[in-house]
Structure formats: structure tokens, C-alpha cells
């Protein structure tokens, strides 16, 4: 996976509390595939592009950020709470109301 590309339309005086953040996420599949990401934070008004070749982990990353999958290590924060610490039903409700 290629390094993320960031753009911002956030005004200079906008709050800097991230709307989405993750610590170093690690996810492993039984096939041997491992996804490892650096820590990042996305503030209101910012965009993050995720790109890479087929099989590089883009969909897996989105599943981790939405709480559909839980990482082997690392944490995801969104909507003011730690998504990775929530119950399955809470993560499902989060996806239903906050993820497209």
C-alpha cells in the first residue's frame, strides 16, 4: 500500500480534535497476509486517500476503521470513542449510522 495522500479544507481556526484516528494497526490473516499501518489522525475538513494495487489491504483497512474487523494490535478512535473497545453490537450500530 502506498503512503496516504492528505488534503485539507479545514479553516485555520477549526478545532483540532480528530474525527478519526488510529494507532499503529496490525491485522493478520491465516493466509499470511499482514496489514500494518502507521498512526494517523484525520481532522474535520481533511481528506485521506487510500490507494494501492489489488490485494494491498485497502478494503481491509476500511473494515478495520469501521469496526467490521478488529486489529491484532492498535486502536481506532471515531465519533468520540474507541471503536476497537466497543461491543460487536455497538460497532454494528456505529457502521449503520456513521459509515457509508
Secondary structure, 3 states (H helix, E strand, C coil): CCCCEEEECCCCCCCCCCCEEECCCEEECCCCCEEECCCEEECCCEEEECCCCCCCCHHHHHHHHHCCCCCCECCEEECCEEHHHCCHHHHHHHHHHHCC
